[in-house]
Each structure stands twice: as structure tokens, then as C-alpha cells.
Amino acid sequence: MELRKKIEIEYYDREAGQWLERESKELGSKGGFNSFLLESYIFLKKISKEKIRGKKVLDYGCGSGLNLEWLSFGAKKVVGIDLSEKSLKIAKKIVLEKKLDNVELISMDCEKLEFPENSFDVIFDGGTFSSLDINKALPELKRILKPGGFIIGIETFGHNPFTNLKRKINKIRKTRTEWAEGHIIKNKDLGKIKEHFGDIKVYYFHLISWIAFPFLRFPGGIYILRSLEKLDSFLIFIFPFLKKYSFKIVFTN
């Protein structure tokens, strides 16, 4: 196994181990932070609803199961894959506690998928691409997606100099790996996704509202977030060139 993969697995195993020690049971949280409060995740669930209904869905790099519950509610079957065994242990805990009978979890390399061609109706990417070599991942995803199938994803975007600086600091603090810090999705990567999956629509979020994220743990933080998200929408509408500097993107074909 390549060294970069071992480092990524060790990082996510360590994160998952810390989660297991805390024994947090709040689905959708990471150290007390609930991603589903964010407009980007709310929109992601909204546009996914019809696309996954009654379909076989691959949760690509499912990690500790952040998205398993809401995906399973609409899909016929959800298959989650990851190489972090400790993350999968958390995901399995969620599957059992939530009684997600249509969810299957498999330890598998996202760059070397063991599924036959045309295996899935929908591929869901919950932020996995930055941990991979996207040039190896995309052909594999294209191979296993049925003709006319959908790819849906949410990723951190890599053009904002302020959030990029924060990621560099996180790398130094070892709260982000060097590979992931250097492979955050950018416009050139969106071009590669379009080469494989055709006309991809991209939606942009958190131009400045990312500033409010630390305050979500405190009373009133959600109101700060909503106010800044409205300002995000206004600024991107008036000045479309600013969307490049958004913190999150949601994309689908």
C-alpha cells in the first residue's frame, strides 16, 4: 500500500479512536459540530432526495457514517466503503443503533473498487476526494455507475486564501494530513469530474459564513450563521466571480 494511503488511514483511525473514547452518539457531529446545520448540507439533502429514492447508492468513503442515516431513508440500498477500520466501527455502531437494515458496510480501497461495472444507480461523495488521487478515483467511479446514473457530492473548495491558510495551520497542528491539505478540490478538479460525468452543476456555499462555524457551539450561534449565509447568497448573486472563493461546493449531474 502506498505511504500516502497509510497516512490517511492512520489519521482517520486516530480521529475515530478519539470519537470512540468520547462515546458521542450525536449523528452528524464531529467533536460537537453538527454539519447538518449548514446551508450546504441542508441543500445537499434536498437535491439528493429524488435522485436516491428507491436506488442503490454507494456512500463513497463513508468514514464514521455521517451520511448513512439520511441516505438510507430514501434509498433501496446503501453500500458504504472505507479503509479506516475504526471509522467503520463507528459506522457499524450507527447502523445497529438506528436499525438501518438496508445499509451494508465494506472495507475497501476507494481507488481500487471491487464492484463490477454498472453496480450503482447513485454515487455519493461526502468529502472523500481530497484524501484520494482523483485521477485514479474518477475512472473507477465512472466504471461502476450505471448509464444514466447520478454522482452527488459535497466537498471543501480550495481557492479561498483565508481558509487555505487555516488548512495549512491545521496541517502543522496535525489535524489535517499533508495530502488532504494539498488536494482540496479546485476548479481544475471540477473539470476532471465533468470529463467523466458530463454536465455537472455546481452550487457554492459559505463565502464568508464559515466565520460563524466556531460559534455554533454557543447560544445564538445559529442566528449568526443564518445571517451570514444570507449575505453569502447576496454577494455571490451580485458578484458571481466571488463564488470561486466559497468554502463548500455541492455538485451533481
Helices and strands as residue ranges (DSSP letters): H 3-22, E 29-30, E 33-34, G 35-37, H 39-52, E 56-60, H 68-74, E 77-82, H 85-98, E 103-107, E 120-125, G 129-131, H 134-144, E 145-156, H 161-172, H 178-182, H 187-197, E 201-205, G 209-217, H 221-238, G 240-245, E 248-252
